[in-house]
């Protein structure tokens, strides 16, 4: 590390196989380079295994980003499982430090620690103890801890935990919220002094045209892009993957029946435990219309290349939040299939309503075809709405760096 270069720690993210996680890093480095000269970054992420970690280190394209990993215990079969249990019972601080031990040597030099990841501080993936542990370590070491470009909560399904989080979040240096629904929720918890309004850093991700030599990847005009995730089964069909596949097949068939548009199935997360590409493969196998009109995008494109592909769609339907951000930031009219407040908040901030959102319990062929018809009929006006607000959204994303600079200097 160069002692003269400002260092920032980006902690709490997932692997780049989740294109949203990569988009957050790329957008964040762009923001910080706007305010700091030649910064360096330590990216401390939670990987499923060592192979995934090594692959990310080897394929990183930004020489200023150095990857480190956390050591969270995911299974009782891990060698450190018993040791972690002992630490947590008799020495909680040691347990926290053990998980983030690769980060600790860099804390002294770091200007700040940014807790990145988008929606880590919620109950969408369970109680976020990993991230509250991170906060505790950083605050105890007297470093600024910023929850960076995030949605927060709600925690009201667990009232006692909600009280804990309200007190915990008071200790955090800054909560940079990316959408208005989270901001309103934090106000209800009495949190205003350390809350800053920004936008998701991924809005600033630059799209990059991939190698399109393969004829099957030429993008036709008037295309409809669709991103579907296996994770949504948890919210739509109570975890029944086969029923969720059947639901997806039905509404894609219905869209094809009513439109002459080519359909592009676009994966955005290809992690082993949640793989959009594998899921979309299964969906495509069951579709009963012209297969030539339905193209499954291969899984090897990075976040910037995937955004370029999404930007070429006329309309987009997405379950992954950062897939919809890739579309909206490219002014593509987008239907968000949502399971949490984050999609609602982002849509309110862009449109002032949630007409282009479908809740998980409302997902069916009739609803989606009706929404697509409405969006096609209002296509030009929707594009104008998005174009009109994007400069403000871009500036809100960039403002995160300004607020951070003020906090660090203060």
HUVENLIN-V948582 format. One record per residue. N is the residue number from 1. RES is the residue in three letters. PHI is phi in radians with two decimals (none if undefined). OMEGA is omega in degrees with one decimal (* if undefined). Layout:
# HUVENLIN-V948582
N | RES | PHI | OMEGA
N | RES | PHI | OMEGA
This chain:
# HUVENLIN-V948582
1 | UNK | none | 178.8
2 | UNK | -1.53 | -176.6
3 | UNK | -1.10 | -176.5
4 | UNK | -1.51 | -178.0
5 | UNK | -1.64 | 177.7
6 | UNK | -1.13 | -176.8
7 | UNK | -1.99 | 175.4
8 | UNK | -2.21 | 176.2
9 | UNK | -1.77 | 175.2
10 | UNK | -1.85 | -172.0
11 | UNK | -2.11 | 172.9
12 | UNK | 1.67 | -177.5
13 | UNK | -1.48 | 172.7
14 | UNK | -1.90 | -178.4
15 | UNK | -1.27 | 179.7
16 | UNK | -1.16 | 173.5
17 | UNK | -1.04 | 165.1
18 | UNK | -1.62 | -174.9
19 | UNK | -1.07 | 175.9
20 | UNK | -1.14 | 177.9
21 | UNK | -1.12 | 176.5
22 | UNK | -1.16 | -179.5
23 | UNK | -1.07 | 177.8
24 | UNK | -1.11 | 179.5
25 | UNK | -1.11 | -178.0
26 | UNK | -1.10 | 178.1
27 | UNK | -1.15 | -179.2
28 | UNK | -1.16 | 179.1
29 | UNK | -1.11 | 177.5
30 | UNK | -1.13 | 179.0
31 | UNK | -1.08 | -174.9
32 | UNK | -1.23 | 175.2
33 | UNK | -1.20 | 176.9
34 | UNK | -1.23 | -174.3
35 | UNK | -1.91 | -177.5
36 | UNK | -2.23 | -179.2
37 | UNK | -1.47 | 172.3
38 | UNK | 0.92 | -178.9
39 | UNK | -1.27 | 173.1
40 | UNK | -1.99 | -175.2
41 | UNK | -2.37 | 167.9
42 | UNK | -1.83 | -179.3
43 | UNK | -1.77 | -176.3
44 | UNK | -1.84 | -170.9
45 | UNK | -2.12 | -179.8
46 | UNK | -1.74 | -178.4
47 | UNK | -1.81 | 178.9
48 | UNK | -1.29 | -178.1
49 | UNK | -2.81 | -177.4
50 | UNK | -1.16 | -179.3
51 | UNK | -1.10 | 178.8
52 | UNK | -1.11 | 178.7
53 | UNK | -1.11 | -179.3
54 | UNK | -1.09 | 179.1
55 | UNK | -1.06 | -179.1
56 | UNK | -1.17 | 177.2
57 | UNK | -1.07 | -175.3
58 | UNK | -1.28 | -174.5
59 | UNK | -1.80 | 178.9
60 | UNK | -1.05 | -176.9
61 | UNK | -1.73 | -179.5
62 | UNK | -1.80 | -176.2
63 | UNK | -1.15 | 179.4
64 | UNK | -1.57 | -179.2
65 | UNK | -1.85 | 176.1
66 | UNK | -1.94 | -176.4
67 | UNK | -1.66 | 171.2
68 | UNK | -2.30 | -177.5
69 | UNK | -2.15 | 171.2
70 | UNK | -1.57 | -179.3
71 | UNK | -2.19 | 177.6
72 | UNK | -1.26 | -178.0
73 | UNK | -1.54 | -176.8
74 | UNK | -1.80 | -174.0
75 | UNK | -2.67 | 176.6
76 | UNK | -1.18 | 179.9
77 | UNK | -1.51 | 177.9
78 | UNK | -1.29 | -177.2
79 | UNK | -1.00 | -174.9
80 | UNK | -1.56 | -173.6
81 | UNK | -1.04 | -177.6
82 | UNK | -1.15 | 179.4
83 | UNK | -1.07 | 178.4
84 | UNK | -1.09 | 178.8
85 | UNK | -1.07 | 179.7
86 | UNK | -1.14 | 178.4
87 | UNK | -1.02 | -175.6
88 | UNK | -1.14 | -179.6
89 | UNK | -1.41 | -171.7
90 | UNK | -1.88 | -178.5
91 | UNK | -2.61 | -176.3
92 | UNK | -0.99 | -179.5
93 | UNK | -1.12 | 178.7
94 | UNK | -1.14 | 178.3
95 | UNK | -1.09 | 179.5
96 | UNK | -1.10 | -178.7
97 | UNK | -1.12 | -180.0
98 | UNK | -1.15 | 179.6
99 | UNK | -1.12 | -175.9
100 | UNK | -1.84 | -173.7
101 | UNK | -1.13 | 177.8
102 | UNK | -1.26 | -179.4
103 | UNK | -1.46 | -169.2
104 | UNK | -0.98 | -179.0
105 | UNK | -1.10 | -176.0
106 | UNK | -1.74 | -175.4
107 | UNK | -1.09 | -176.9
108 | UNK | -1.04 | -177.4
109 | UNK | -1.46 | -172.3
110 | UNK | -1.12 | 173.7
111 | UNK | -1.25 | -178.9
112 | UNK | -2.87 | 172.4
113 | UNK | -1.96 | 177.9
114 | UNK | -1.80 | 176.7
115 | UNK | -1.49 | -173.3
116 | UNK | -1.77 | 177.6
117 | UNK | 2.36 | 172.5
118 | UNK | 1.60 | -174.9
119 | UNK | -2.30 | -179.3
120 | UNK | -1.14 | -176.0
121 | UNK | -1.58 | 179.9
122 | UNK | -2.69 | 176.0
123 | UNK | -1.79 | -176.7
124 | UNK | -1.09 | -177.6
125 | UNK | -2.16 | -177.4
126 | UNK | 1.78 | -179.8
127 | UNK | -1.16 | -171.9
128 | UNK | -1.46 | -176.6
129 | UNK | -1.11 | -179.3
130 | UNK | -1.04 | -174.6
131 | UNK | -1.49 | 173.5
132 | UNK | -1.21 | 173.2
133 | UNK | -1.09 | 177.3
134 | UNK | -1.00 | 179.9
135 | UNK | -0.98 | -177.2
136 | UNK | -1.04 | -179.7
137 | UNK | -1.07 | -174.9
138 | UNK | -1.18 | -179.6
139 | UNK | -1.09 | 179.5
140 | UNK | -1.10 | 179.0
141 | UNK | -1.58 | 174.6
142 | UNK | 1.03 | 174.3
143 | UNK | -1.95 | 175.3
144 | UNK | -1.07 | 176.3
145 | UNK | -2.03 | -177.9
146 | UNK | -1.99 | 168.3
147 | UNK | -1.36 | -157.9
148 | UNK | -1.81 | 174.6
149 | UNK | 0.97 | -166.7
150 | UNK | -2.12 | 160.1
151 | UNK | -1.65 | -176.9
152 | UNK | -2.29 | 177.4
153 | UNK | 1.35 | -4.6
154 | UNK | -1.39 | 179.2
155 | UNK | -2.05 | -171.8
156 | UNK | -1.22 | 175.0
157 | UNK | -1.22 | 178.3
158 | UNK | -2.25 | -172.4
159 | UNK | -0.94 | 179.8
160 | UNK | -1.15 | 179.2
161 | UNK | -1.20 | 177.4
162 | UNK | -1.07 | 176.9
163 | UNK | -1.12 | 177.6
164 | UNK | -1.06 | -176.8
165 | UNK | -1.18 | 177.4
166 | UNK | -1.06 | 178.1
167 | UNK | -1.25 | -179.3
168 | UNK | -1.09 | -175.4
169 | UNK | -1.20 | 174.1
170 | UNK | -1.10 | -176.9
171 | UNK | -1.37 | -176.5
172 | UNK | -1.25 | -176.8
173 | UNK | -1.09 | -179.0
174 | UNK | -2.62 | 174.4
175 | UNK | -1.99 | -178.2
176 | UNK | -1.66 | -174.0
177 | UNK | -1.53 | -173.6
178 | UNK | -1.66 | -179.6
179 | UNK | -2.71 | -167.5
180 | UNK | -1.28 | -179.9
181 | UNK | -1.13 | 176.6
182 | UNK | -1.15 | 179.2
183 | UNK | -1.06 | 178.6
184 | UNK | -1.14 | 178.8
185 | UNK | -1.10 | 179.4
186 | UNK | -1.12 | 175.4
187 | UNK | -1.06 | 178.7
188 | UNK | -1.11 | 177.0
189 | UNK | -1.46 | -179.9
190 | UNK | 1.49 | -177.0
191 | UNK | -1.81 | 178.7
192 | UNK | -2.39 | -171.5
193 | UNK | -1.10 | -177.1
194 | UNK | -1.91 | -178.2
195 | UNK | -1.81 | -179.5
196 | UNK | -2.19 | 179.5
197 | UNK | -1.57 | 177.3
198 | UNK | -2.34 | 169.6
199 | UNK | -2.37 | -177.9
200 | UNK | -1.01 | 179.3
201 | UNK | -1.04 | -178.4
202 | UNK | -1.17 | 174.3
203 | UNK | -1.07 | -177.7
204 | UNK | -1.66 | 177.5
205 | UNK | -1.07 | 176.8
206 | UNK | -1.42 | 176.0
207 | UNK | -1.32 | 178.7
208 | UNK | -2.26 | 179.7
209 | UNK | -1.22 | 177.9
210 | UNK | -1.38 | 173.9
211 | UNK | -1.21 | -175.6
212 | UNK | -1.83 | -178.1
213 | UNK | -1.10 | 179.4
214 | UNK | -1.20 | -176.5
215 | UNK | -1.00 | -177.0
216 | UNK | -1.22 | -178.7
217 | UNK | -1.80 | 173.6
218 | UNK | -1.22 | -175.0
219 | UNK | -1.62 | 179.1
220 | UNK | -1.40 | 177.0
221 | UNK | -1.25 | 175.0
222 | UNK | 1.03 | -177.3
223 | UNK | -1.39 | 172.4
224 | UNK | -1.91 | 177.0
225 | UNK | -1.65 | -179.4
226 | UNK | -2.31 | 172.6
227 | UNK | -1.99 | 178.4
228 | UNK | -2.25 | -177.9
229 | UNK | -2.11 | 175.0
230 | UNK | -1.14 | -179.2
231 | UNK | -1.02 | -176.4
232 | UNK | -1.12 | 177.4
233 | UNK | -1.00 | -179.6
234 | UNK | -1.04 | -174.1
235 | UNK | -1.75 | -175.3
236 | UNK | -1.61 | -172.4
237 | UNK | -2.22 | 179.5
238 | UNK | 0.95 | 175.3
239 | UNK | 1.61 | -179.2
240 | UNK | -1.42 | -175.4
241 | UNK | -1.10 | -176.6
242 | UNK | -1.14 | 177.7
243 | UNK | -1.21 | 177.5
244 | UNK | -1.14 | 175.3
245 | UNK | -1.03 | 179.5
246 | UNK | -1.04 | 178.2
247 | UNK | -1.09 | 180.0
248 | UNK | -1.12 | 178.9
249 | UNK | -1.03 | -177.8
250 | UNK | -1.09 | -175.9
251 | UNK | -1.36 | 174.5
252 | UNK | -1.21 | 175.7
253 | UNK | -1.01 | -179.4
254 | UNK | -1.17 | 177.7
255 | UNK | -1.13 | -179.5
256 | UNK | -1.09 | -178.0
257 | UNK | -1.11 | -176.1
258 | UNK | -1.68 | -174.8
259 | UNK | -2.28 | 173.1
260 | UNK | -1.64 | -175.1
261 | UNK | -1.23 | 169.6
262 | UNK | -1.19 | -177.6
263 | UNK | -1.97 | 175.2
264 | UNK | -2.00 | 176.3
265 | UNK | -1.58 | -167.7
266 | UNK | -2.11 | 176.3
267 | UNK | -1.28 | 177.4
268 | UNK | -2.18 | 174.6
269 | UNK | -2.25 | -179.3
270 | UNK | -2.28 | 175.2
271 | UNK | -1.24 | -179.1
272 | UNK | -1.00 | -175.1
273 | UNK | -1.52 | -179.5
274 | UNK | -2.76 | -168.6
275 | UNK | -2.00 | 179.4
276 | UNK | -1.06 | -176.2
277 | UNK | -1.08 | 179.3
278 | UNK | -1.08 | 179.3
279 | UNK | -1.14 | -179.6
280 | UNK | -1.16 | 172.9
281 | UNK | -1.02 | 179.3
282 | UNK | -1.11 | 179.3
283 | UNK | -1.06 | -177.1
284 | UNK | -1.08 | 179.5
285 | UNK | -1.04 | -175.6
286 | UNK | -1.67 | 179.9
287 | UNK | -1.28 | -172.3
288 | UNK | -1.97 | 177.2
289 | UNK | -1.85 | -175.6
290 | UNK | -1.03 | -179.0
291 | UNK | -1.14 | -179.1
292 | UNK | -1.16 | 179.9
293 | UNK | -1.49 | -174.4
294 | UNK | -2.07 | -176.5
295 | UNK | -1.96 | 174.2
296 | UNK | -1.68 | -179.3
297 | UNK | -1.26 | 179.0
298 | UNK | -1.08 | -171.6
299 | UNK | -1.57 | -170.5
300 | UNK | -1.69 | 179.1
301 | UNK | -1.50 | 179.2
302 | UNK | -1.41 | -174.2
303 | UNK | -1.10 | -177.8
304 | UNK | -1.17 | 178.9
305 | UNK | -1.21 | 177.8
306 | UNK | -1.13 | 177.0
307 | UNK | -1.11 | 178.8
308 | UNK | -1.07 | 178.8
309 | UNK | -1.08 | 179.6
310 | UNK | -1.09 | -177.5
311 | UNK | -1.13 | -179.0
312 | UNK | -1.54 | 178.8
313 | UNK | -1.38 | 172.5
314 | UNK | -1.37 | 176.0
315 | UNK | -2.32 | -179.6
316 | UNK | -2.42 | 174.1
317 | UNK | -2.12 | -175.5
318 | UNK | -2.48 | 172.5
319 | UNK | -1.74 | -179.5
320 | UNK | -1.37 | -175.8
321 | UNK | -0.97 | -175.8
322 | UNK | -1.35 | 169.4
323 | UNK | -1.21 | 178.0
324 | UNK | -1.21 | 176.3
325 | UNK | -1.16 | 176.2
326 | UNK | -1.03 | 179.7
327 | UNK | -1.26 | -176.4
328 | UNK | -1.10 | 179.7
329 | UNK | -1.24 | 174.7
330 | UNK | -1.80 | 179.2
331 | UNK | 1.10 | 175.5
332 | UNK | -1.63 | 176.1
333 | UNK | -0.96 | -166.3
334 | UNK | -2.30 | 173.1
335 | UNK | -1.79 | -178.1
336 | UNK | -1.65 | 173.1
337 | UNK | -1.60 | -163.8
338 | UNK | -2.06 | 176.7
339 | UNK | -2.22 | -178.1
340 | UNK | -2.60 | -174.6
341 | UNK | -1.23 | -170.5
342 | UNK | -1.11 | 179.3
343 | UNK | -1.12 | 178.7
344 | UNK | -1.06 | -178.5
345 | UNK | -1.11 | 180.0
346 | UNK | -1.11 | 178.4
347 | UNK | -1.16 | 176.4
348 | UNK | -1.07 | -177.5
349 | UNK | -1.25 | 179.4
350 | UNK | -1.60 | -172.7
351 | UNK | -1.87 | -174.4
352 | UNK | 1.42 | 177.2
353 | UNK | -2.81 | 179.0
354 | UNK | -2.16 | -179.4
355 | UNK | -1.13 | -178.2
356 | UNK | -1.81 | 173.8
357 | UNK | -2.12 | 172.9
358 | UNK | -2.24 | 177.7
359 | UNK | -1.14 | -176.6
360 | UNK | -0.96 | -177.4
361 | UNK | -1.36 | 179.5
362 | UNK | -1.82 | -173.3
363 | UNK | -1.28 | 174.5
364 | UNK | -2.78 | -174.7
365 | UNK | -1.05 | -175.7
366 | UNK | -1.09 | -177.4
367 | UNK | -1.12 | -176.2
368 | UNK | -1.21 | 177.9
369 | UNK | -1.09 | 178.0
370 | UNK | -1.08 | 179.6
371 | UNK | -1.13 | 179.6
372 | UNK | -1.13 | 177.0
373 | UNK | -1.04 | 179.4
374 | UNK | -1.07 | -178.2
375 | UNK | -1.22 | 177.3
376 | UNK | -1.17 | 179.3
377 | UNK | -1.19 | -178.6
378 | UNK | -1.94 | -171.2
379 | UNK | -0.94 | -176.1
380 | UNK | -1.11 | -178.4
381 | UNK | -1.21 | 177.4
382 | UNK | -1.14 | 178.2
383 | UNK | -1.03 | 179.4
384 | UNK | -1.09 | 178.3
385 | UNK | -1.03 | -177.8
386 | UNK | -1.16 | -179.8
387 | UNK | -1.01 | -176.7
388 | UNK | -1.16 | -174.1
389 | UNK | -1.68 | -175.5
390 | UNK | -1.02 | 177.7
391 | UNK | -0.98 | 177.7
392 | UNK | -1.16 | 179.4
393 | UNK | -1.11 | 178.1
394 | UNK | -1.02 | -179.1
395 | UNK | -1.15 | 177.3
396 | UNK | -1.09 | 175.7
397 | UNK | -1.08 | -177.9
398 | UNK | -1.18 | -179.8
399 | UNK | -1.06 | 178.2
400 | UNK | -0.98 | 178.4
401 | UNK | -1.17 | 178.3
402 | UNK | -1.13 | 179.3
403 | UNK | -1.10 | 178.9
404 | UNK | -1.08 | -179.7
405 | UNK | -1.06 | 178.1
406 | UNK | -1.09 | -179.6
407 | UNK | -1.17 | -178.6
408 | UNK | -1.11 | -179.4
409 | UNK | -1.21 | -179.5
410 | UNK | -1.26 | *
